[in-house]
Amino acid sequence: MKSYQVIDFGKPLELREYENPKPQGKEILVKISACGVCHSDIHLSDGYFDLGDGKRITLADRGTKLPFTPGHEITGSVVDIGEEAEDVNIGDSGIVFPWIGCGLCEACKKENETLCEAPKYLGARLNGGYSDHIIVPDSKYLVSYGDMDPAVAAPYACSGLTAYSALKKIPKTSVDDWIIIIGAGGVGVNGILLSSAVHNAKILVIDNDKEKREKAIEAGADQAFSPEDEETIRKIIGIGAVAAIDFVGMPQTTDFGLSLIKKGGMVIVVGLYGGSLKMSLPLVPMRSITLRGSYVGELRELKELVEIIKSGKIKLIPVKKQDLETANQAMADLRAGKVNGRIVLVPK
């Protein structure tokens, strides 16, 4: 088994070779077909998240042990099964749901595994998809995608699922409403592409990058502007947007979103860029606004999303296939903001 692993936080990934693991109990061994490269992988390889004001939360503090293999947007086929595995056969293929909880707490029992306080996320706590094989704890986490290209299906384990779950958190909208999407990277583009499956609202995108704004329009956004076009944005949205989704997660972007929603509106923070936010607390009740977070999505939502994808009613996010051996360069390109759509790593 060839895996590109974090050996030291903040350093390039290193290739390590191991014997293929043997699945135990309910586990299955999946031969990886493709793995998307996500911005979270950068934070995970750096070993920390920036909380602002000089504070950090480290992966070591959260139980990640080195070396580990990043990557959580995984598709593949079953090549071996544990003695207790159910409802699975050798050769079954699908998207691997990576946001796995402890299985014992109340959140997990209610199938809200992303709310688990002791998660076992693939590519963070457990080894992930920058490899040619992976152990999946239970066959229920393999979601069939039909006859899709596995490289195209892979980003829906995170990029697509994250955008879909965030959109679902916004109350029902009408054709007169505006939803603002801040950040037109891979997750933001998925938010645009998936919006029509969840809402009737018009979509206005805000991004610094002209090329990404153009890609946003191609993906179906009604309008796309630079943050510098604030006056124009306000004229278009009138009294304000019903919601804003911040796919960047910087103090400036979240604050901008809060300033653009109408009374009773909602800002959903998805991005993990980092920093801290200063708010005028009296305005929260006076404007009846909601600020909430959205972290990826649940297994049931991935199943819903796959059905939407298979229906053919939405355009799919463009992907660029690269050899697994290019993992470090792919992450460098993503860090530098050079990626439109999604890079997907394919083992040889």
SERO-4910 file (N, C-alpha, C, O; in steps of 0.05 Angstrom, whole numbers):
BEGIN
 pado doro    nc1    nc2    nc3   cac1   cac2   cac3    cc1    cc2    cc3    oc1    oc2    oc3
  Met    A     17    -24      0      0      0      0     18     25      0     35     28     17
  Lys    A     13     43    -19     29     67    -21     12     90    -11    -11     95    -20
  Ser    A     23    105      8      8    127     21     26    152     23     49    150     30
  Tyr    A     14    175     16     29    200     20     20    212     47     -4    218     51
  Gln    A     38    214     66     32    219     94     44    244    105     65    253     96
  Val    A     30    255    125     42    276    142     60    263    162     51    248    179
  Ile    A     86    268    159    106    257    177    113    277    199    115    271    222
  Asp    A    115    302    190    119    325    209    100    347    200     98    354    177
  Phe    A     85    358    219     66    380    213     81    403    200    103    411    210
  Gly    A     70    414    179     81    437    166    102    429    145    113    447    131
  Lys    A    108    404    141    127    395    122    113    380     99     90    371    102
  Pro    A    126    378     75    113    364     53    107    335     60    119    323     77
  Leu    A     86    324     47     79    296     51    101    278     41    116    285     23
  Glu    A    104    255     54    124    235     46    111    209     38     91    201     50
  Leu    A    122    196     18    112    170      9    121    149     28    145    146     33
  Arg    A    103    133     38    109    110     55     94     86     43     72     88     33
  Glu    A    107     63     45     95     38     35     91     19     57    108     15     74
  Tyr    A     67      6     57     60    -13     78     47    -38     65     39    -37     41
  Glu    A     44    -59     80     27    -81     72     -2    -72     72    -10    -57     89
  Asn    A    -18    -83     53    -46    -76     54    -58    -85     80    -54   -108     88
  Pro    A    -73    -68     94    -85    -76    120   -107    -97    116   -119    -98     95
  Lys    A   -111   -113    136   -132   -134    136   -156   -124    151   -153   -118    175
  Pro    A   -179   -122    138   -203   -112    153   -212   -131    175   -211   -156    172
  Gln    A   -220   -120    197   -229   -135    220   -258   -128    226   -267   -106    221
  Gly    A   -273   -147    238   -301   -141    246   -318   -131    223   -321   -145    203
  Lys    A   -329   -107    226   -346    -95    206   -331    -79    185   -343    -68    167
  Glu    A   -305    -78    187   -289    -62    169   -289    -73    141   -294    -97    136
  Ile    A   -284    -55    122   -280    -64     94   -254    -50     84   -247    -29     93
  Leu    A   -241    -64     66   -217    -53     53   -225    -43     25   -235    -58      9
  Val    A   -220    -17     20   -228     -5     -5   -203      2    -21   -185     16    -11
  Lys    A   -203     -7    -46   -182      2    -65   -191     29    -76   -212     31    -88
  Ile    A   -174     49    -72   -182     77    -78   -181     82   -108   -161     76   -121
  Ser    A   -203     93   -118   -204    101   -146   -196    130   -150   -183    137   -170
  Ala    A   -203    147   -131   -197    176   -133   -200    189   -105   -215    179    -88
  Cys    A   -186    211   -102   -189    226    -77   -185    256    -83   -165    264    -94
  Gly    A   -205    272    -76   -204    300    -80   -185    314    -61   -180    304    -39
  Val    A   -175    337    -70   -157    353    -53   -173    377    -42   -183    393    -58
  Cys    A   -175    378    -16   -192    397     -2   -175    417     13   -153    410     22
  His    A   -185    442     16   -170    462     31   -166    453     60   -146    461     72
  Ser    A   -184    437     71   -180    427     98   -154    410    100   -142    409    121
  Asp    A   -147    397     78   -122    381     78    -98    399     84    -78    389     96
  Ile    A    -99    424     76    -77    442     81    -75    447    111    -53    446    123
  His    A    -98    453    124    -98    458    153    -88    433    168    -73    434    187
  Leu    A    -97    410    158    -90    385    171    -60    379    169    -48    369    188
  Ser    A    -49    385    146    -20    380    142     -4    400    157     19    395    166
  Asp    A    -15    425    160     -1    445    176     -2    438    206     16    446    221
  Gly    A    -23    424    214    -25    415    241    -41    433    260    -41    429    284
  Tyr    A    -54    454    249    -69    472    267    -90    487    251    -90    489    226
  Phe    A   -109    498    266   -129    517    256   -125    544    271   -121    544    295
  Asp    A   -126    566    256   -122    592    268   -148    602    280   -167    606    266
  Leu    A   -148    606    307   -172    615    321   -173    645    324   -192    656    335
  Gly    A   -152    659    315   -150    688    318   -139    696    344   -137    680    363
  Asp    A   -130    721    346   -119    733    370    -96    716    381    -92    714    405
  Gly    A    -80    704    363    -57    689    371    -63    661    381    -45    647    390
  Lys    A    -88    652    379    -96    626    390    -97    606    367   -104    612    344
  Arg    A    -90    581    373    -92    559    354   -104    535    367   -103    531    392
  Ile    A   -117    518    351   -124    492    360   -108    472    343   -109    474    318
  Thr    A    -93    455    355    -75    437    341    -87    410    337   -104    401    352
  Leu    A    -78    397    316    -87    369    310    -77    350    332    -91    331    339
  Ala    A    -53    355    342    -43    338    364    -61    339    388    -66    318    401
  Asp    A    -71    363    394    -90    366    417   -116    351    413   -129    343    432
  Arg    A   -123    348    387   -149    335    381   -146    305    375   -165    292    366
  Gly    A   -122    295    380   -119    266    379   -107    255    353   -106    230    350
  Thr    A    -98    272    335    -86    262    311    -57    254    316    -41    270    327
  Lys    A    -50    230    309    -23    220    314     -9    216    288    -20    208    267
  Leu    A     17    223    288     34    221    265     47    194    264     53    182    285
  Pro    A     53    183    239     44    195    214     15    189    208      4    169    218
  Phe    A      3    206    191    -24    199    183    -28    208    154    -13    225    143
  Thr    A    -47    195    141    -52    200    112    -76    219    110    -98    211    118
  Pro    A    -73    242     98    -96    260     94   -113    251     71   -108    231     58
  Gly    A   -134    266     66   -152    260     43   -178    248     52   -179    227     65
  His    A   -201    262     46   -227    252     55   -248    252     33   -271    245     38
  Glu    A   -241    260      9   -260    258    -14   -254    233    -30   -241    235    -51
  Ile    A   -264    211    -21   -254    185    -31   -276    169    -45   -298    168    -36
  Thr    A   -268    158    -68   -284    137    -80   -267    112    -84   -242    114    -86
  Gly    A   -280     89    -86   -265     65    -90   -282     40    -90   -307     42    -89
  Ser    A   -269     17    -92   -283     -9    -94   -273    -28    -72   -250    -27    -64
  Val    A   -292    -44    -62   -286    -62    -40   -269    -86    -51   -276    -99    -70
  Val    A   -247    -91    -37   -229   -113    -45   -226   -134    -23   -216   -156    -27
  Asp    A   -235   -127      2   -235   -147     24   -254   -138     45   -259   -114     48
  Ile    A   -266   -157     60   -286   -150     80   -279   -165    106   -269   -187    106
  Gly    A   -286   -152    129   -283   -164    155   -304   -186    159   -324   -187    144
  Glu    A   -300   -202    179   -317   -225    184   -345   -217    193   -364   -234    191
  Glu    A   -349   -193    203   -376   -184    212   -388   -164    193   -410   -153    199
  Ala    A   -376   -158    170   -386   -139    151   -413   -148    139   -416   -172    133
  Glu    A   -431   -130    136   -458   -137    126   -465   -120    101   -455    -98     97
  Asp    A   -482   -132     85   -494   -118     62   -472   -106     44   -475    -83     34
  Val    A   -451   -122     39   -430   -112     21   -417   -136      8   -415   -158     19
  Asn    A   -408   -132    -17   -395   -153    -32   -369   -143    -44   -366   -119    -49
  Ile    A   -351   -161    -49   -326   -154    -63   -334   -142    -90   -350   -153   -104
  Gly    A   -322   -119    -96   -328   -106   -122   -347    -83   -120   -349    -67   -138
  Asp    A   -362    -81    -97   -380    -58    -93   -364    -32    -93   -342    -31    -82
  Ser    A   -375    -12   -106   -361     13   -107   -378     36    -98   -403     34    -97
  Gly    A   -366     58    -90   -382     81    -80   -364    103    -70   -340    102    -70
  Ile    A   -378    124    -60   -366    146    -46   -363    137    -17   -381    127     -5
  Val    A   -339    142     -5   -335    136     23   -342    160     40   -331    182     36
  Phe    A   -362    156     58   -369    178     76   -347    179     98   -343    160    113
  Pro    A   -333    202    100   -310    203    118   -316    215    146   -299    213    163
  Trp    A   -340    226    150   -345    242    175   -357    224    196   -380    226    204
  Ile    A   -340    205    205   -349    183    222   -345    190    251   -324    199    259
  Gly    A   -366    185    268   -365    190    296   -356    165    312   -348    145    301
  Cys    A   -358    168    339   -350    146    356   -369    123    355   -362    100    362
  Gly    A   -394    129    347   -415    108    346   -429    102    372   -447     86    372
  Leu    A   -421    115    394   -432    109    420   -446    132    433   -464    127    450
  Cys    A   -440    156    426   -452    179    440   -480    185    429   -489    172    410
  Glu    A   -494    203    442   -522    209    434   -523    221    406   -541    215    391
  Ala    A   -503    238    399   -503    249    372   -501    227    351   -516    228    331
  Cys    A   -483    208    356   -480    186    336   -505    169    335   -513    160    313
  Lys    A   -517    164    358   -541    147    359   -564    160    344   -582    147    334
  Lys    A   -564    187    342   -584    201    327   -576    207    299   -588    223    285
  Glu    A   -554    194    290   -543    197    263   -534    225    257   -536    235    234
  Asn    A   -523    239    278   -511    265    274   -481    263    281   -472    275    300
  Glu    A   -467    248    265   -440    241    271   -421    265    270   -400    264    283
  Thr    A   -428    285    255   -411    309    254   -412    325    281   -395    342    285
  Leu    A   -431    318    298   -432    331    324   -419    315    346   -420    322    370
  Cys    A   -407    292    339   -393    275    358   -369    290    369   -354    303    355
  Glu    A   -365    287    396   -343    299    409   -317    283    408   -295    293    415
  Ala    A   -319    258    398   -295    241    396   -296    228    368   -297    203    366
  Pro    A   -294    244    347   -297    234    320   -274    217    311   -252    218    322
  Lys    A   -279    201    290   -259    184    277   -257    190    247   -258    172    231
  Tyr    A   -256    216    241   -257    225    214   -234    212    197   -211    212    206
  Leu    A   -241    202    174   -221    192    155   -205    216    144   -217    236    136
  Gly    A   -179    214    143   -162    235    133   -155    256    154   -142    276    148
  Ala    A   -164    251    179   -157    270    201   -150    254    226   -127    256    236
  Arg    A   -169    238    236   -163    221    259   -153    193    250   -134    182    261
  Leu    A   -165    183    229   -157    158    217   -145    163    190   -150    184    178
  Asn    A   -130    144    179   -117    148    154   -137    152    131   -158    140    131
  Gly    A   -130    170    113   -149    178     92   -141    169     64   -129    148     60
  Gly    A   -148    186     44   -148    177     17   -125    183     -1   -125    177    -25
  Tyr    A   -104    197      9    -80    201     -7    -64    175     -7    -41    174      3
  Ser    A    -76    154    -17    -65    127    -16    -78    111    -38    -95    121    -53
  Asp    A    -70     86    -40    -84     68    -59   -104     49    -46   -119     35    -60
  His    A   -103     47    -19   -123     31     -4   -130     45     22   -115     62     32
  Ile    A   -153     39     32   -162     51     58   -180     31     72   -196     17     60
  Ile    A   -178     30     98   -196     15    115   -220     34    122   -216     56    132
  Val    A   -244     24    117   -268     39    124   -282     23    146   -286     -1    144
  Pro    A   -289     36    169   -298     22    193   -323      5    189   -327    -14    205
  Asp    A   -340     12    170   -366     -2    167   -375      2    138   -372     23    126
  Ser    A   -387    -19    127   -396    -18     99   -419      2     95   -424     11     73
  Lys    A   -432     11    117   -454     30    114   -443     57    105   -458     74     95
  Tyr    A   -417     62    107   -405     87     99   -397     87     69   -384    106     60
  Leu    A   -404     66     55   -398     65     26   -425     71     12   -443     54     13
  Val    A   -427     93     -2   -451    102    -15   -448     99    -45   -432    113    -58
  Ser    A   -464     81    -57   -462     76    -86   -469    101   -102   -488    115    -96
  Tyr    A   -453    106   -123   -458    129   -140   -466    121   -168   -466    138   -187
  Gly    A   -474     96   -172   -483     87   -198   -461     86   -218   -440     75   -213
  Asp    A   -466     96   -242   -446     94   -264   -429    119   -268   -418    123   -289
  Met    A   -428    136   -247   -412    161   -249   -382    154   -251   -373    133   -242
  Asp    A   -367    172   -263   -338    172   -262   -330    175   -233   -337    195   -220
  Pro    A   -314    157   -221   -307    159   -193   -291    184   -186   -293    194   -164
  Ala    A   -276    195   -206   -262    220   -201   -281    244   -199   -277    263   -183
  Val    A   -303    243   -214   -324    264   -212   -340    261   -187   -348    281   -175
  Ala    A   -345    236   -178   -361    231   -154   -346    239   -128   -358    247   -109
  Ala    A   -319    236   -128   -304    239   -104   -309    265    -89   -312    264    -64
  Pro    A   -309    289   -102   -311    314    -86   -338    316    -71   -340    334    -54
  Tyr    A   -357    300    -78   -383    302    -64   -383    291    -36   -402    295    -21
  Ala    A   -361    278    -28   -358    269     -1   -352    292     19   -358    290     43
  Cys    A   -342    314      8   -337    338     25   -346    363     12   -365    376     21
  Ser    A   -334    371    -11   -341    396    -24   -371    398    -30   -384    417    -22
  Gly    A   -381    377    -43   -410    377    -49   -427    375    -24   -447    389    -21
  Leu    A   -420    356     -6   -435    352     18   -436    377     36   -456    384     47
  Thr    A   -413    390     38   -411    414     55   -429    436     44   -443    449     59
  Ala    A   -428    440     18   -445    461      6   -474    454      9   -490    471     15
  Tyr    A   -481    429      4   -509    420      5   -520    423     34   -542    434     37
  Ser    A   -505    415     53   -514    417     81   -517    446     90   -536    453    104
  Ala    A   -499    464     81   -501    492     87   -527    504     74   -541    519     87
  Leu    A   -532    497     49   -556    507     36   -581    498     50   -600    513     52
  Lys    A   -581    474     60   -605    463     73   -611    477     99   -634    477    109
  Lys    A   -591    490    111   -595    504    137   -609    531    133   -618    542    153
  Ile    A   -611    540    108   -626    565    103   -655    559    100   -663    541     86
  Pro    A   -673    574    114   -702    569    111   -711    572     82   -697    585     66
  Lys    A   -734    561     76   -745    561     49   -745    589     37   -751    609     50
  Thr    A   -737    591     12   -735    617     -2   -754    619    -25   -766    599    -34
  Ser    A   -757    644    -35   -774    649    -58   -757    660    -80   -733    666    -77
  Val    A   -769    664   -104   -755    674   -127   -746    703   -124   -729    713   -139
  Asp    A   -758    717   -105   -751    745   -100   -728    748    -80   -717    770    -77
  Asp    A   -720    726    -68   -698    727    -48   -671    725    -61   -667    715    -83
  Trp    A   -651    735    -46   -623    733    -54   -608    716    -33   -612    721     -9
  Ile    A   -592    698    -42   -572    684    -25   -545    693    -35   -539    692    -58
  Ile    A   -528    702    -16   -501    710    -23   -482    688    -17   -482    676      5
  Ile    A   -465    682    -36   -443    662    -32   -417    677    -33   -410    689    -53
  Ile    A   -402    675    -11   -376    689     -9   -354    668    -13   -351    650      4
  Gly    A   -339    671    -34   -318    652    -40   -327    632    -62   -344    616    -57
  Ala    A   -314    634    -85   -321    617   -108   -299    596   -113   -292    592   -136
  Gly    A   -288    585    -92   -270    562    -95   -286    537   -100   -309    538   -108
  Gly    A   -274    514    -95   -287    489   -100   -314    485    -86   -334    477    -98
  Val    A   -314    492    -60   -339    488    -44   -359    509    -52   -383    504    -55
  Gly    A   -350    534    -57   -368    555    -65   -381    549    -92   -405    554    -95
  Val    A   -366    539   -111   -377    531   -137   -398    509   -133   -419    510   -146
  Asn    A   -393    490   -116   -413    470   -111   -438    482    -99   -460    473   -104
  Gly    A   -434    503    -82   -458    516    -71   -475    529    -93   -500    528    -92
  Ile    A   -462    540   -113   -476    552   -136   -491    530   -151   -515    532   -157
  Leu    A   -476    509   -158   -488    487   -174   -511    473   -161   -530    465   -174
  Leu    A   -509    471   -134   -530    456   -119   -553    473   -110   -574    463   -101
  Ser    A   -550    499   -112   -570    517   -100   -598    513   -112   -618    514    -97
  Ser    A   -600    508   -138   -626    504   -150   -640    479   -141   -665    477   -144
  Ala    A   -625    460   -130   -637    435   -120   -649    439    -92   -664    422    -83
  Val    A   -642    462    -80   -651    466    -52   -668    491    -49   -687    492    -33
  His    A   -662    512    -65   -675    538    -62   -685    549    -88   -677    541   -110
  Asn    A   -704    568    -85   -714    584   -108   -700    611   -111   -704    625   -131
  Ala    A   -684    618    -92   -672    645    -91   -652    649   -113   -641    630   -125
  Lys    A   -646    675   -118   -625    683   -136   -598    682   -121   -597    685    -97
  Ile    A   -576    677   -136   -550    674   -124   -532    697   -132   -528    702   -156
  Leu    A   -520    710   -112   -500    731   -117   -474    722   -104   -473    716    -81
  Val    A   -453    722   -120   -427    712   -111   -408    735   -107   -407    754   -123
  Ile    A   -392    733    -86   -372    753    -80   -345    739    -79   -341    721    -63
  Asp    A   -326    748    -95   -299    737    -95   -279    758   -105   -286    773   -123
  Asn    A   -255    758    -94   -234    777   -103   -224    771   -131   -215    789   -145
  Asp    A   -225    745   -139   -212    736   -163   -231    738   -187   -253    726   -187
  Lys    A   -223    753   -208   -239    757   -231   -246    731   -245   -269    726   -253
  Glu    A   -226    713   -248   -230    688   -262   -251    671   -246   -268    658   -259
  Lys    A   -249    671   -220   -268    656   -204   -296    667   -206   -316    653   -206
  Arg    A   -298    694   -209   -325    706   -213   -336    697   -239   -360    692   -241
  Glu    A   -319    696   -260   -329    687   -286   -338    658   -285   -358    650   -297
  Lys    A   -323    641   -270   -330    613   -267   -357    611   -252   -372    593   -257
  Ala    A   -361    629   -233   -386    629   -217   -410    634   -235   -431    621   -232
  Ile    A   -407    652   -253   -429    658   -272   -434    634   -290   -456    626   -296
  Glu    A   -412    621   -299   -414    597   -316   -429    575   -301   -444    559   -312
  Ala    A   -424    574   -274   -437    553   -258   -466    559   -252   -481    541   -243
  Gly    A   -476    583   -258   -504    589   -255   -511    612   -236   -534    617   -231
  Ala    A   -491    626   -225   -496    649   -208   -510    671   -224   -504    674   -248
  Asp    A   -528    685   -212   -542    707   -225   -524    732   -227   -526    747   -247
  Gln    A   -508    736   -206   -490    759   -206   -464    751   -192   -464    732   -176
  Ala    A   -442    765   -199   -417    760   -186   -401    786   -185   -398    799   -205
  Phe    A   -391    792   -161   -377    818   -157   -353    815   -140   -349    795   -125
  Ser    A   -335    834   -142   -313    838   -123   -324    850    -97   -344    864    -99
  Pro    A   -312    846    -74   -320    860    -50   -319    890    -53   -333    904    -39
  Glu    A   -302    900    -71   -300    928    -75   -325    940    -88   -329    964    -88
  Asp    A   -342    923    -99   -367    932   -112   -390    933    -93   -413    928   -100
  Glu    A   -385    941    -68   -405    940    -47   -430    957    -54   -452    948    -49
  Glu    A   -425    980    -64   -448    998    -71   -467    985    -91   -491    986    -88
  Thr    A   -455    972   -111   -472    959   -132   -486    935   -120   -510    930   -125
  Ile    A   -472    920   -103   -485    897    -90   -509    905    -74   -530    893    -75
  Arg    A   -506    927    -58   -528    936    -42   -552    945    -58   -575    942    -50
  Lys    A   -547    957    -81   -569    966    -99   -584    942   -109   -609    943   -112
  Ile    A   -570    920   -115   -583    897   -126   -599    882   -106   -622    873   -111
  Ile    A   -589    879    -81   -603    862    -61   -623    878    -45   -638    867    -29
  Gly    A   -625    905    -49   -645    921    -36   -642    921     -6   -622    928      5
  Ile    A   -663    912      8   -663    913     38   -644    892     49   -638    892     73
  Gly    A   -634    874     32   -615    855     42   -621    827     32   -643    821     23
  Ala    A   -601    809     34   -604    781     26   -617    766     49   -615    773     73
  Val    A   -631    744     41   -643    727     62   -621    711     77   -625    704    100
  Ala    A   -599    707     64   -577    692     76   -551    697     61   -551    704     38
  Ala    A   -529    692     75   -503    692     63   -488    668     73   -488    662     97
  Ile    A   -474    654     55   -457    631     63   -428    639     58   -420    646     36
  Asp    A   -413    639     80   -385    647     78   -368    622     75   -362    608     95
  Phe    A   -359    617     50   -343    594     45   -313    600     48   -296    583     42
  Val    A   -307    624     59   -279    631     64   -273    628     94   -255    613    101
  Gly    A   -288    642    110   -284    640    139   -263    658    150   -247    649    167
  Met    A   -261    682    140   -244    703    151   -261    724    166   -284    726    160
  Pro    A   -249    738    185   -265    759    198   -278    779    178   -301    787    182
  Gln    A   -262    787    157   -273    806    138   -296    795    122   -315    809    117
  Thr    A   -294    769    114   -316    758     98   -341    753    114   -363    759    104
  Thr    A   -338    743    138   -362    739    154   -375    766    162   -400    768    161
  Asp    A   -359    785    169   -369    812    175   -384    824    152   -405    837    155
  Phe    A   -373    820    127   -386    831    103   -413    817     99   -433    830     93
  Gly    A   -413    791    103   -439    776    101   -459    786    120   -483    790    113
  Leu    A   -451    791    145   -470    801    165   -481    828    157   -504    835    164
  Ser    A   -465    845    144   -474    871    136   -493    871    112   -507    891    107
  Leu    A   -495    848     98   -511    847     74   -537    833     77   -554    833     58
  Ile    A   -542    820     99   -567    806    103   -589    825    114   -582    844    128
  Lys    A   -613    818    109   -635    835    119   -643    826    147   -632    807    157
  Lys    A   -661    841    160   -671    833    186   -682    805    185   -697    797    167
  Gly    A   -675    789    205   -684    761    205   -668    743    188   -673    719    186
  Gly    A   -646    754    176   -630    738    158   -610    720    173   -608    721    197
  Met    A   -595    705    157   -577    685    169   -550    686    154   -549    688    130
  Val    A   -529    684    170   -502    680    159   -491    653    168   -491    647    192
  Ile    A   -483    637    149   -473    610    155   -443    611    148   -435    616    126
  Val    A   -427    605    169   -398    604    165   -389    575    160   -394    558    177
  Val    A   -377    571    137   -367    545    129   -337    544    128   -324    524    137
  Gly    A   -325    565    117   -296    565    113   -280    565    138   -290    573    159
  Leu    A   -256    555    136   -239    551    160   -213    567    158   -192    560    170
  Tyr    A   -213    589    142   -189    604    137   -177    613    164   -153    610    168
  Gly    A   -194    623    182   -184    629    209   -187    658    217   -192    676    200
  Gly    A   -184    663    243   -186    690    254   -209    691    275   -221    671    281
  Ser    A   -214    715    285   -236    718    304   -253    742    296   -244    760    282
  Leu    A   -278    742    304   -298    761    296   -306    779    319   -312    769    341
  Lys    A   -307    805    314   -317    824    333   -345    833    325   -348    843    302
  Met    A   -365    830    342   -393    837    335   -404    857    354   -397    857    378
  Ser    A   -422    874    344   -438    891    361   -462    875    371   -481    870    356
  Leu    A   -462    867    396   -482    848    406   -511    860    406   -529    844    400
  Pro    A   -515    885    412   -543    895    411   -556    891    383   -581    888    382
  Leu    A   -540    891    362   -552    889    335   -561    861    329   -578    857    312
  Val    A   -551    841    344   -560    813    340   -590    811    346   -605    801    329
  Pro    A   -599    818    370   -628    817    375   -644    838    361   -666    833    352
  Met    A   -632    862    358   -647    884    344   -653    877    315   -674    885    305
  Arg    A   -635    863    302   -639    855    274   -650    826    272   -656    817    250
  Ser    A   -651    812    294   -661    784    294   -646    767    275   -658    750    261
  Ile    A   -620    770    274   -603    755    256   -593    729    268   -592    727    293
  Thr    A   -585    711    251   -574    685    260   -546    682    249   -543    684    224
  Leu    A   -527    676    266   -500    668    257   -496    640    266   -496    633    289
  Arg    A   -491    622    246   -487    594    253   -465    582    236   -458    591    215
  Gly    A   -455    560    247   -434    546    232   -446    521    218   -468    512    226
  Ser    A   -432    512    198   -440    488    184   -415    473    177   -398    482    162
  Tyr    A   -412    449    188   -387    433    184   -394    408    169   -407    390    180
  Val    A   -386    406    144   -391    384    126   -421    376    127   -438    393    125
  Gly    A   -427    350    129   -455    341    129   -457    312    139   -437    299    143
  Glu    A   -481    303    142   -486    276    153   -489    255    131   -492    262    107
  Leu    A   -487    230    139   -489    207    120   -516    209    105   -516    204     81
  Arg    A   -537    214    119   -563    215    105   -564    237     84   -577    234     63
  Glu    A   -549    260     89   -548    282     70   -532    274     45   -538    281     23
  Leu    A   -510    258     50   -495    248     27   -512    231      9   -510    232    -15
  Lys    A   -529    214     21   -546    197      6   -566    213    -10   -572    207    -33
  Glu    A   -577    234      2   -596    252    -12   -581    266    -35   -592    268    -57
  Leu    A   -557    275    -30   -542    289    -50   -535    271    -74   -537    279    -97
  Val    A   -528    246    -68   -522    227    -90   -546    223   -108   -544    221   -132
  Glu    A   -570    222    -96   -594    219   -112   -599    243   -129   -608    241   -152
  Ile    A   -593    267   -119   -596    291   -135   -576    291   -159   -584    297   -181
  Ile    A   -552    282   -153   -531    281   -174   -540    261   -196   -538    266   -220
  Lys    A   -549    237   -187   -557    216   -206   -581    224   -222   -585    213   -244
  Ser    A   -597    243   -212   -621    251   -227   -614    267   -252   -631    269   -271
  Gly    A   -590    277   -253   -582    293   -277   -593    321   -278   -591    334   -299
  Lys    A   -604    331   -256   -617    357   -256   -598    380   -251   -605    403   -254
  Ile    A   -574    374   -242   -554    395   -237   -528    390   -252   -522    367   -259
  Lys    A   -514    411   -258   -487    408   -269   -468    400   -247   -471    408   -224
  Leu    A   -448    384   -255   -428    375   -235   -404    392   -235   -397    404   -256
  Ile    A   -390    393   -213   -367    410   -210   -344    399   -228   -340    375   -229
  Pro    A   -330    417   -242   -308    407   -259   -285    397   -242   -278    409   -222
  Val    A   -273    375   -251   -250    364   -236   -226    362   -255   -229    359   -279
  Lys    A   -203    364   -243   -178    360   -257   -164    336   -245   -156    336   -222
  Lys    A   -160    315   -261   -148    290   -251   -117    293   -252   -106    302   -272
  Gln    A   -105    285   -230    -76    284   -228    -67    259   -215    -82    247   -199
  Asp    A    -42    250   -221    -32    226   -208    -29    231   -178    -23    254   -170
  Leu    A    -32    210   -162    -29    212   -133     -2    223   -126      1    237   -106
  Glu    A     18    217   -143     45    226   -137     48    257   -137     68    267   -127
  Thr    A     28    271   -148     29    301   -148     16    313   -124     10    337   -125
  Ala    A     11    298   -103     -4    308    -80      7    334    -69     -8    352    -63
  Asn    A     34    335    -65     45    359    -54     42    384    -72     36    405    -62
  Gln    A     45    380    -98     41    402   -116     12    411   -117      6    435   -119
  Ala    A     -6    391   -116    -35    398   -116    -42    415    -92    -57    434    -94
  Met    A    -31    408    -68    -37    423    -44    -24    451    -46    -36    470    -36
  Ala    A     -1    453    -58     12    479    -61     -4    497    -80     -7    521    -75
  Asp    A    -14    486   -102    -31    501   -120    -56    511   -107    -65    533   -111
  Leu    A    -68    493    -90    -93    501    -76    -87    523    -56   -102    542    -53
  Arg    A    -65    521    -42    -57    541    -22    -53    568    -36    -59    589    -24
  Ala    A    -42    567    -60    -37    592    -75    -61    603    -89    -59    624   -102
  Gly    A    -84    590    -87   -108    600   -100   -109    596   -130   -123    610   -144
  Lys    A    -94    576   -140    -92    572   -168   -112    551   -179   -111    545   -203
  Val    A   -130    541   -162   -147    519   -170   -176    529   -174   -188    541   -156
  Asn    A   -187    524   -198   -215    527   -203   -228    500   -205   -217    482   -218
  Gly    A   -250    496   -191   -262    469   -190   -248    453   -169   -243    462   -147
  Arg    A   -241    428   -176   -229    410   -156   -207    393   -169   -211    382   -191
  Ile    A   -184    391   -156   -163    372   -164   -170    345   -151   -177    344   -127
  Val    A   -168    324   -166   -174    297   -157   -149    280   -162   -140    278   -185
  Leu    A   -139    267   -141   -115    251   -144   -124    222   -150   -142    211   -138
  Val    A   -110    210   -170   -117    183   -179    -93    165   -176    -72    170   -188
  Pro    A    -94    144   -159    -72    125   -157    -67    110   -183    -86    105   -198
  Lys    A    -42    104   -188    -35     88   -212    -42     59   -207    -38     42   -225
***
